[in-house]
Amino acid sequence: METILITNRLYSIRVKIPLQANTATEDPLTITPDELHRLMGYISTDAATKLVKNHLVDRIELDESQDTPKEMCKSCLHNRMTQKPISKVLEIEASEKTGDEIHTDVWGPAPIETP
């Protein structure tokens, strides 16, 4: 049985990693701009391409022979999801008489006073 140490309220776990996972190969990695977008943490494809072209990223070559997908990747779409905008046009009919529609506060008074 292995013990997990706690240091400064953090758990310390020792894991053996194969050497090839930490060493860089001599040959450059040839990938598409879309794959680079994913490898660089979903930054824009243009920004990722610019990093390679300005030699700010080592051992990566871009294969721009394939067409870049026109649709956005699923992760980017998911992270950009927002609620639908609220319509500025009133879509319900107004009440005809006073008292036809009543809005109330059913929660009651707040137990804590605000400034």
Backbone as CSV, one residue per row, in Angstrom:
resi,resn,N_x,N_y,N_z,CA_x,CA_y,CA_z,C_x,C_y,C_z
1,MET,0.843,-1.177,0.000,0.000,0.000,0.000,0.891,1.244,0.000
2,GLU,0.536,2.195,-0.836,1.335,3.412,-0.964,0.695,4.547,-0.177
3,THR,1.526,5.367,0.445,1.013,6.503,1.207,1.099,7.770,0.374
4,ILE,0.078,8.598,0.490,0.062,9.886,-0.213,0.379,10.962,0.814
5,LEU,1.454,11.703,0.560,1.892,12.730,1.494,1.111,14.020,1.303
6,ILE,0.916,14.747,2.411,0.276,16.060,2.360,1.323,17.092,2.767
7,THR,1.592,18.052,1.879,2.542,19.120,2.146,1.843,20.447,1.918
8,ASN,1.794,21.292,2.928,1.111,22.591,2.837,-0.318,22.436,2.322
9,ARG,-1.027,21.460,2.852,-2.425,21.182,2.493,-2.597,20.758,1.032
10,LEU,-1.521,20.286,0.367,-1.592,19.764,-0.996,-1.141,18.313,-0.990
11,TYR,-1.819,17.468,-1.745,-1.447,16.072,-1.846,-0.304,15.921,-2.840
12,SER,0.709,15.182,-2.453,1.869,14.955,-3.312,1.840,13.516,-3.808
13,ILE,1.710,13.354,-5.115,1.635,12.015,-5.697,2.821,11.832,-6.631
14,ARG,3.529,10.754,-6.472,4.678,10.475,-7.324,4.234,9.525,-8.444
15,VAL,4.526,9.928,-9.682,4.138,9.130,-10.836,5.367,8.932,-11.710
16,LYS,5.598,7.712,-12.148,6.721,7.436,-13.052,6.266,7.728,-14.477
17,ILE,7.037,8.572,-15.170,6.727,8.932,-16.548,7.830,8.378,-17.437
18,PRO,7.480,7.717,-18.527,8.511,7.199,-19.433,9.377,8.337,-19.978
19,LEU,10.656,8.061,-20.184,11.582,9.101,-20.647,11.166,9.738,-21.965
20,GLN,10.653,8.947,-22.906,10.311,9.503,-24.209,9.204,10.561,-24.120
21,ALA,8.447,10.580,-23.035,7.396,11.592,-22.900,7.988,12.966,-22.611
22,ASN,9.198,13.009,-22.046,9.793,14.278,-21.669,10.888,14.760,-22.612
23,THR,11.259,13.965,-23.585,12.342,14.360,-24.473,11.791,14.822,-25.817
24,ALA,12.431,15.812,-26.392,12.022,16.308,-27.707,12.737,15.511,-28.789
25,THR,12.066,15.280,-29.871,12.690,14.578,-30.990,13.427,15.596,-31.847
26,GLU,14.359,15.123,-32.632,15.108,16.003,-33.520,14.264,16.435,-34.715
27,ASP,13.357,15.557,-35.159,12.526,15.867,-36.313,11.388,16.805,-35.901
28,PRO,11.101,17.806,-36.739,9.977,18.691,-36.397,8.647,17.961,-36.573
29,LEU,7.680,18.372,-35.784,6.333,17.824,-35.856,5.583,18.582,-36.937
30,THR,5.048,17.875,-37.927,4.294,18.508,-39.007,2.810,18.318,-38.733
31,ILE,2.120,19.435,-38.517,0.702,19.391,-38.187,-0.045,20.469,-38.959
32,THR,-1.359,20.330,-39.012,-2.199,21.317,-39.688,-2.452,22.495,-38.736
33,PRO,-2.822,23.654,-39.270,-3.155,24.780,-38.391,-4.276,24.453,-37.410
34,ASP,-5.223,23.601,-37.814,-6.305,23.221,-36.919,-5.794,22.380,-35.749
35,GLU,-4.870,21.461,-36.023,-4.268,20.665,-34.943,-3.443,21.559,-34.025
36,LEU,-2.751,22.534,-34.598,-1.962,23.477,-33.801,-2.876,24.291,-32.891
37,HIS,-4.023,24.678,-33.406,-5.030,25.405,-32.617,-5.380,24.615,-31.358
38,ARG,-5.560,23.314,-31.502,-5.904,22.470,-30.356,-4.709,22.277,-29.422
39,LEU,-3.519,22.060,-29.996,-2.318,21.850,-29.180,-1.940,23.084,-28.363
40,MET,-2.234,24.264,-28.880,-1.857,25.511,-28.205,-2.950,25.998,-27.260
41,GLY,-3.874,25.124,-26.888,-4.883,25.491,-25.899,-6.044,26.262,-26.478
42,TYR,-6.372,26.001,-27.751,-7.539,26.583,-28.417,-7.423,28.090,-28.628
43,ILE,-6.181,28.568,-28.814,-6.045,29.964,-29.235,-6.470,30.027,-30.698
44,SER,-6.691,31.216,-31.219,-7.172,31.317,-32.598,-6.160,30.697,-33.560
45,THR,-6.664,30.155,-34.648,-5.795,29.516,-35.643,-4.800,30.521,-36.211
46,ASP,-5.253,31.751,-36.434,-4.351,32.782,-36.955,-3.219,33.070,-35.980
47,ALA,-3.536,33.181,-34.700,-2.512,33.461,-33.686,-1.519,32.310,-33.582
48,ALA,-2.018,31.070,-33.616,-1.139,29.901,-33.539,-0.231,29.823,-34.761
49,THR,-0.792,30.107,-35.938,0.001,30.101,-37.177,1.081,31.177,-37.127
50,LYS,0.739,32.336,-36.601,1.692,33.441,-36.503,2.858,33.080,-35.582
51,LEU,2.582,32.337,-34.507,3.641,31.915,-33.590,4.670,31.047,-34.313
52,VAL,4.188,30.129,-35.164,5.104,29.247,-35.895,5.868,30.037,-36.951
53,LYS,5.173,30.890,-37.681,5.818,31.643,-38.766,6.834,32.658,-38.242
54,ASN,6.637,33.160,-37.031,7.594,34.097,-36.429,8.665,33.368,-35.615
55,HIS,8.711,32.045,-35.739,9.713,31.194,-35.079,9.680,31.346,-33.559
56,LEU,8.487,31.502,-33.007,8.333,31.564,-31.558,8.013,30.195,-30.967
57,VAL,7.783,29.212,-31.850,7.544,27.832,-31.435,8.561,26.971,-32.162
58,ASP,9.297,26.154,-31.406,10.328,25.300,-31.995,9.765,23.947,-32.393
59,ARG,10.384,23.362,-33.410,10.146,21.986,-33.861,8.706,21.723,-34.291
60,ILE,8.043,22.725,-34.832,6.714,22.524,-35.413,6.706,23.124,-36.799
61,GLU,6.262,22.346,-37.765,6.079,22.834,-39.125,4.609,22.715,-39.471
62,LEU,4.111,23.693,-40.195,2.692,23.691,-40.561,2.480,23.040,-41.914
63,ASP,1.503,22.172,-41.988,1.068,21.555,-43.235,-0.179,22.306,-43.674
64,GLU,-0.002,23.312,-44.502,-1.122,24.142,-44.933,-1.714,23.657,-46.260
65,SER,-1.347,22.441,-46.661,-1.875,21.909,-47.914,-3.338,21.491,-47.770
66,GLN,-3.742,21.102,-46.556,-5.133,20.706,-46.327,-5.964,21.948,-46.018
67,ASP,-7.216,21.911,-46.441,-8.115,23.021,-46.147,-8.434,23.048,-44.664
68,THR,-8.459,24.247,-44.097,-8.855,24.412,-42.707,-10.372,24.272,-42.617
69,PRO,-10.883,23.507,-41.656,-12.341,23.357,-41.538,-13.010,24.721,-41.348
70,LYS,-14.119,24.928,-42.030,-14.839,26.204,-41.943,-15.613,26.329,-40.635
71,GLU,-16.091,25.172,-40.120,-16.850,25.235,-38.882,-15.898,25.308,-37.688
72,MET,-16.370,25.918,-36.632,-15.573,26.073,-35.425,-15.521,24.732,-34.689
73,CYS,-14.434,24.474,-33.977,-14.330,23.201,-33.261,-15.342,23.172,-32.114
74,LYS,-15.729,21.969,-31.709,-16.783,21.795,-30.711,-16.421,22.447,-29.376
75,SER,-15.150,22.361,-28.977,-14.735,22.960,-27.701,-14.895,24.467,-27.723
76,CYS,-14.510,25.093,-28.830,-14.638,26.546,-28.934,-16.107,26.958,-28.940
77,LEU,-16.939,26.210,-29.646,-18.368,26.510,-29.659,-18.974,26.387,-28.272
78,HIS,-18.602,25.327,-27.568,-19.146,25.100,-26.234,-18.740,26.230,-25.287
79,ASN,-17.491,26.670,-25.372,-17.007,27.712,-24.472,-17.560,29.087,-24.805
80,ARG,-18.084,29.268,-25.994,-18.634,30.564,-26.383,-20.154,30.609,-26.272
81,MET,-20.743,29.535,-25.760,-22.202,29.499,-25.660,-22.684,30.544,-24.655
82,THR,-23.688,31.253,-25.035,-24.309,32.220,-24.146,-25.808,32.041,-24.240
83,GLN,-26.531,32.691,-23.361,-27.981,32.594,-23.457,-28.467,33.461,-24.595
84,LYS,-29.632,33.152,-25.089,-30.200,33.926,-26.194,-30.471,35.343,-25.723
85,PRO,-30.279,36.321,-26.589,-30.550,37.691,-26.173,-32.028,37.896,-25.862
86,ILE,-32.272,38.768,-24.907,-33.647,39.067,-24.528,-34.242,39.996,-25.569
87,SER,-35.419,39.639,-26.045,-36.077,40.433,-27.074,-36.432,41.811,-26.538
88,LYS,-36.197,42.846,-27.337,-36.519,44.210,-26.923,-37.970,44.558,-27.238
89,VAL,-38.621,43.687,-27.988,-40.019,43.918,-28.341,-40.876,43.069,-27.408
90,LEU,-41.883,43.661,-26.807,-42.782,42.943,-25.924,-43.611,41.968,-26.752
91,GLU,-43.512,40.678,-26.440,-44.169,39.655,-27.236,-45.505,39.211,-26.662
92,ILE,-45.897,39.732,-25.495,-47.185,39.346,-24.918,-48.133,40.541,-24.988
93,GLU,-49.388,40.238,-24.965,-50.370,41.309,-25.024,-50.533,41.932,-23.646
94,ALA,-50.746,43.214,-23.602,-50.947,43.915,-22.342,-52.296,43.539,-21.749
95,SER,-52.390,43.591,-20.441,-53.659,43.309,-19.759,-54.680,44.376,-20.113
96,GLU,-55.943,43.960,-20.195,-56.998,44.912,-20.554,-57.442,45.745,-19.361
97,LYS,-57.538,45.112,-18.172,-58.019,45.825,-17.000,-56.971,45.764,-15.893
98,THR,-57.016,46.723,-15.013,-56.144,46.726,-13.854,-56.462,45.500,-13.001
99,GLY,-55.429,44.783,-12.610,-55.612,43.603,-11.772,-55.679,42.300,-12.547
100,ASP,-55.698,42.358,-13.888,-55.711,41.122,-14.682,-54.403,40.334,-14.499
101,GLU,-53.313,41.045,-14.341,-52.004,40.402,-14.174,-51.323,41.035,-12.969
102,ILE,-50.865,40.196,-12.050,-50.253,40.700,-10.824,-48.873,40.056,-10.675
103,HIS,-47.868,40.864,-10.366,-46.513,40.381,-10.076,-46.249,40.608,-8.604
104,THR,-45.831,39.550,-7.897,-45.586,39.683,-6.464,-44.220,39.135,-6.106
105,ASP,-43.766,39.523,-4.927,-42.520,39.014,-4.385,-42.890,37.906,-3.412
106,VAL,-42.718,36.648,-3.808,-43.144,35.539,-2.954,-42.025,35.093,-2.008
107,TRP,-40.837,35.647,-2.139,-39.729,35.246,-1.277,-39.877,35.850,0.097
108,GLY,-40.359,37.039,0.168,-40.538,37.681,1.462,-39.397,38.626,1.777
109,PRO,-39.405,39.237,2.947,-38.344,40.160,3.303,-37.022,39.427,3.495
110,ALA,-35.933,40.089,3.119,-34.618,39.497,3.263,-34.237,39.427,4.739
111,PRO,-33.661,38.302,5.190,-33.289,38.184,6.602,-32.086,39.051,6.979
112,ILE,-31.311,39.499,5.965,-30.121,40.308,6.226,-30.326,41.666,5.578
113,GLU,-30.081,42.719,6.350,-30.247,44.062,5.798,-29.039,44.402,4.927
114,THR,-29.311,45.104,3.849,-28.233,45.579,2.980,-28.008,47.061,3.256
115,PRO,-26.818,47.562,2.944,-26.556,48.984,3.215,-27.445,49.888,2.385
